Amino acid sequence: MMRIIAGTHRGRNIYTIPKDKFVKPISGRIRQSLFDMLRPYITGAVFLDLYAGTGAVGLEALSRGASKAVFVEKDGQCMKVIEKNIASLGFGEKAKALKADVLSGLKWLEHYSDYKGYDVVFMGPPYRTDENLPLFYSVETLTLLAEANIVNPGATIVVQHHRKEPVTPAPAGLEHVRKEKYGDTDVDFFRPVKR
């Protein structure tokens, strides 16, 4: 069982996925560190959680003051867990869970930000297939995000990925601004290039 770390719902449980599923939830340590860095950007933010898994990151954002969180996940079992978490935490008015494949394009998500754009985007693509082969989805997802033009000019985009997956140089339209390392996991920060 995971818990919300801070904010209005601090200490509340988050339902998780059985360990035999190929879902690697973000660790409490990384989540704590991530939100320490995101603190100035969360209050009132429209938050997008791609490859949402259990929804832990978007739920944490809502607890810490995000005005809205949109969760995108293609696995049916994960979707049920996200919906259960949203309901149990009472976030129904501020959260939207959408079953979709992130890699099929992202422009359609513009509607779910009420056409205001996203202020913070977090993506934690799966690292490996069921056959344990590496999946390098991060750059492709960043490229789709830049092409979709659905983030605000001052947006923060965060990618959690395996340290062996390169995410730089940044795709056109984005610039790399920070890297944090946690064992075999790297967390990289991007923002839109100022026009």
Secondary structure, DSSP 8 states (H G I E B T S, - for coil): -EE--SSTTTT-EE----TTSS-----HHHHHHHHHHHHHHHTT-EEEEES-TT-HHHHHHHHTT-SEEEEEE--HHHHHHHHHHHHHHT-TTTEEEEE--GGG-SGGGGGGGTTS-EEEEEE---SB-TT--B---HHHHHHHHHHHT-EEEEEEEEEEEETTS---S--TTEEEEEEEEETTEEEEEEEE---
